[in-house]
Amino acid sequence: MVKIKYFVQLNLILVLILICSSVSSAQITSHFQTWLNANGYSSYNFNNGGNSYGGKANSSDTVVNQPVIFIHGNSDSAIGQSSVFTGWNSSINYFASQGYKTSEMYAMTWGDADPMQSAYQYHSKPNLQKIRAFIQAVKSYTGAAKVDIVTHSMGVTLTRKAILGGSGNDSLNGGSYNLGASLTSSVDTFVGIAGANRGLVSCYQTGGSTPTCAATNGLYPGYLYFGYVVGVSNILTNFNASSHYEGSYVYTIWSTADEVINYGNVVYGQYTSQIPGQNGEKTFSAYPYGHINSKDLTGYYQWRMVKFHQTN
């Protein structure tokens, strides 16, 4: 039994190595970059030193499949850099195996991709604006009526606010802002993987002392007061006040064995990775489906949700 377990672990490691190597040199195509520069998006630096993905090979490259946009989580990047921060390598490869082309898959890096700075990443004004602009750019560039969006970890909650739009306040980065009208009509399927939609218990335990856990734009889950949950972070309260605005179809993928979210995924009696008003979900309860593998080993389910609006 022990030999079998280690054999499975070894195979998973080898798979991740192959996944990371196959798209590690990918970046936004020159055709897409030229279009971005010509259409007012150059200031967003979507290519981010080459750690991005997507775009047509040339003007005759037709987009057949509905474009899918991948938004990564805290300290990760569009294209994976290690066996821990694996980006969207696995999903891109799986979608490619199902006939998707580079012109139909898009990903960019919204943060600094530095694990040492993970406690300082939050739902900032620049992050929200960048993600929102990328969604709008991909839709316009491809000429698609709608796009699909697959998100992971903090990318789930960031993208939910980016789609919701509206006002907010980021005292650490420019103060008050208004993102504009909702992008709901632009999104067909939204998939949230291992998100902390109701916050993180660990943020309560640390007293919300870091930007990631802050009670303004962080993942602070609130506290119990005479049986009621109060003090939930402003931004969580904002994008959880409405439901099913993320797209026409909303799905989640998550695990009760998630080692980052912990506590069986439960925050004050509710699964934090569920999205209010979701259409369905795919859940796991044991190894190897932790925080990262709920993303890297679920390409099949992501594709089924996006392509067929099915969870199995």
Buried (B, 14 or more C-beta within 10 A) or exposed (E): EEEEEEEEEEEBEEEBEEBBEBBEEBBBBEBBBEBBEEEEBEEBEBBBEEBBBBBBEEEEBEBEBBBBBBBBBBBBBBBBBEBEBBBBBBBBBBBBEEEBBBBBBBBBBBBBBEBEBBBBBBBBBBBBBBBBBBBBBBBEBBEBEBBBBBBBBBBBBBBBBBBBBBEBBBEBBEEEBEBEEBBBEBBBBBBBBBBBBBBBBBBBEBEBEBBBBBBBBBBBBBBEEEEEBEBBBBBBEBBBEBEBBBBBBBBBBBBBBBEBBBEBBBBBEBBBBBBBEBBEBBBBEEBBBBBBBBBBBBBEBBBBBBBEBBBE
